[in-house]
Amino acid sequence: MEQGFRVELVAREPLVEAPVALSFDDRGRIWVVEMRGYMRDLAGTGEDQPSGRISILEDRDGDGRMDARKTFLDSLVLPRALAPAYGGLLFAEPPNLWWVPIHDDRPGPRQLVDSTYALGGNVEHQPNGLLRHLDNWYYNAKSTRRYRRVGGRWLIESTPFRGQWGITQDDWGHLLYNDNSNQLLGDWCLPNELSLNPHFEPLEGLNEVIVPDQRVYPLHPTPVNRGYQEGVLDAEGRLLRFTSACGPLVYRGDQFPRRFRGQAFVCAPEA
């Protein structure tokens, strides 16, 4: 742990269950996607059942821990992403991308934005992210589409394919993302600037390796999948390199020391 930092519990079961995505609102509350139907057993029994939900978590006594929750939407099948948008909420419930207006923490009528947002394939390899960029388009990982609403109408445009699990941006609007084996990839230019000409295929500037060093340093043995393969674990059974990199975040706040601003944080759940 970096000197001066500490880890504190913010929310736990039974207040929240199987969280996969979240967003803070202007009141400090957490809007969280709960994918409660995912892999309840090895056979994936019940994944097609409407057990998912989107909840609002709140800290009412001001101690920094969430102590109250309310259900905003329930009876969802494997929901996977959300983002505040235009006075409402964008959320993904495969294969659909929906938008609902919000009135007093209650959803209004759903509006279908894209009926093929996450169409087919494994749950682990579907679009995710819903990052609002500086250009006011919403971008995703594992996707070739971006979204925006103009005059009450949703627009969908193509954009270069990016990443796998999570997406972020820096202060200049460069998109950064990753895949399971590369902790940080990114674009050196603003989104879609190199794809304006349909007859030009850029060779550089997109999907660049930002951090070439993929080593990790676990403190304990890591029983990962395919650990039997040569080069995955060291002699003491500890993982050598990223295998499940996800959730990249460029820190753009002002609560950490200044040296952390603009730095990228990446999750390594396997380590």
N, C-alpha and C positions, 0 to 999 in steps of 0.2 A: 504494500500500500504506500502510495506517495506520502511523504511527510506532510503533516497538516491536514490530511484527509481522513475521513472515517465513513464507514458504510452503516446506514441505518435502515430499518424496515419501514416501508411506507404503507404497504397493504399486503394482506395475506388471506388465505382461505379462513373462514367461509365468506369473507367480504367480497372476494374476487376469485374466479376459478378459470384456469387455462387462458390467461391473457396473452394476446399475440400482437396487439398494436394499441397505441394510446395517443392522446393529444390533450394538452392543457388548455383550458379556456381562460378568459380574462378575470375570472374569480378564483383562479388557482385550483379549480377542480380538475379531476382526471376523467376524461371520457375514454373508456376502454372497451376493446373488442374481446369477447370471451368465446373462444373456439372450443366449447365444452364437448363437442362430439368427436373430436379428432383422436383416433387411435386409443379408444378406451380399452382395447385388448389387441392381441397380435393380429387378429383377423379384421380389425377395423369395424367391428360390429356397431351398428347404429350411426355410422357417419352420415348417412342420408336422412337422419331424423332432425327436426327443427329444434335443436337443443341449445343453439348458440344465442348470444344476446350482446347488446351494447348497453353498458351501465355507466352511471355517473358517480364517481367517488368524491367524497367531500371530507375535509378536516374541519369539524365544527368547534373543537376546543382549542385550536391554534397550536397544538404541540408538534405539528409536522407530520402526523400520521393520519391516514384516512380512517375515519370512524363511522361514516354513514354512506349508504349507497342507495341509489334508486335505479330501477330499470327503465331505460329510454326506449329500447326496442327489444323484443324477444321473439321466440319461435323462428330463429334464423338458422339456415343450414350452412355450417362452416364459414361464417363471416371472417374476413381476413384483413380489412383495411378500413380506415376512416380518416376524414379531414373536415374541419369546419370550413364552410363555403357559402358565401352569399346569403348570410342569415339563416343558414340551415346546415345540414350535415351530408357530406358525400360518404357513402360506405359501399363496400364490396361484399356481395353475397353471390358467389359463383353460380351461374356464369354472368350475373348481372352487376352493373354498377348503378346504384340508386342515389337520388338526392331527395331529402325531405326537409321542409321548412320546420323551424323550431319555434314553438310558442309556449312560454312558461315551462320549459323543460319537457314539453310533450311534442311528439312528432305530428306533422300535418300529413296530407296525402303524399304518397310516394310518387316520384317522377322518375321514369326509366331514362337513364343517360346512355347506357351502352348494354345491349343484350348479349354481347360477346366479349365482355371485359376479361373474363377468366374462363375460357372455354376448353374443357377437357384437360387431360393430363393429370399427373399426380398433384395432390394437394400441396406438396412441398415445392412444386415447380410451377406455380401460377403467379400472375402479376400481383404486385403489392407496392405499397409505398404512399401513393397519393400525396406527393410533395408539392406544395404551392411554391412555384418559382418566382423570382423577381419579375419575370415577364407576365405573371398572372396566369400562366398555364399550369395545370397539374400534371406532374410527371410520375412515372412508376418505374420500379425495377421489373425485370423479366417481361418487358412490354415494348411494343413499337407504336404506342399511341399516347397522345397527350390530350387534355380536356380543358375547356374553358367555356364560360357562359357569357354571352353578349346579347343584350336586349331581351333577356328571358329565354333565349334559345341556346342549347348546348352545342358546342362545336367539338368535333373530333378530327385531329390531324395526325398524320404519321410522323414519327420521330425515330432516330436510330435506336436500335435495341441496346439496352443497358442493364448490366448487373443481374443479380439473382435474389438476394435477400436484403432489401433495404436500400434507401437512396437519401442523399443529403446534398447540401450546397454550401459554398463559402460566401464571403461578403461580396464577391464580384460576380456571383451567379454561375460559377463553374459547378457542374454536377459531378458528384463523386458517389461511388457505389462499390460493390465487390461481388465476388463469387466465392464458393466454398473454399477454394484453395488459394485465393488472392485477397489479402486483407484490404487493399484499397486500390481501386481503379478510378479513372476519371477522364473528363474531357478538358482539353486545354482552351477550348473556345466556348462561346455561349451556345445554348441548345439550338439546333437546326441551322446554324450559320454555315456549316459545311455541307448541308443537304439541300440548299436552295436550288441548285442545278440538278435536275433528275438524271442528267447524262454524265454526272461526275461522281465517281466513287472515291471518297477521301481515303488515303492510305495511312495518314497519321493525324493526330489531334483528337481522336475519339478512342475510347476504351484503352487508354494508356495505363501502363502499370505505374502507379504513383509511389508505392513502397515495394521495392523488389525483394526485400528480406521477409521471408514467410515463416521464420522460426518462432516457436512459442517456448515458454519456459515453465511448465507445470511444476508445482511443489510436491506432487504425489503421482503415483501410477495412474494412467488414464486408459481404462478399458474401452477403447473405441472400436467401431466396426472396421474390419480389415486390418486390425492390429497385427495379424499374423504375417502380413506382407513385409518384405524387406524394406527398410528405410522409413517405416511409419513410426516405430517406437525405438527408443534407445535401449541400452542393455538393462536398464532398471525399469523398463516398462512405461516410460514417460513419452508423451507425444513430442515429435520433433518439429512438425510444421502444421500450419492451419489446415484443417479439413472441413470446418463448418463455420467459416467466417460469415458474419451477418451484422445487421444493425449498425452500419456506419453513422457517425454523427460528427459534423464539424462544430466545435463549440464556438458560439457567437455571442455568449452572454457576458456578464460582468461580475459574477459572483465568485469565480475562481481567480487565482492570481493572474496577472496580465500575460504571463508567459504561456498560458494555456489557450488564450484567445486565438482562434483560427487553426487550432490543432485538431486532428481527427482522432476520435475514439472508436474502437472496433470491438465487437463482442467475439469471444472465442469460447462458446459453451462447452466444446469438447475438451477443453483444457482445464 
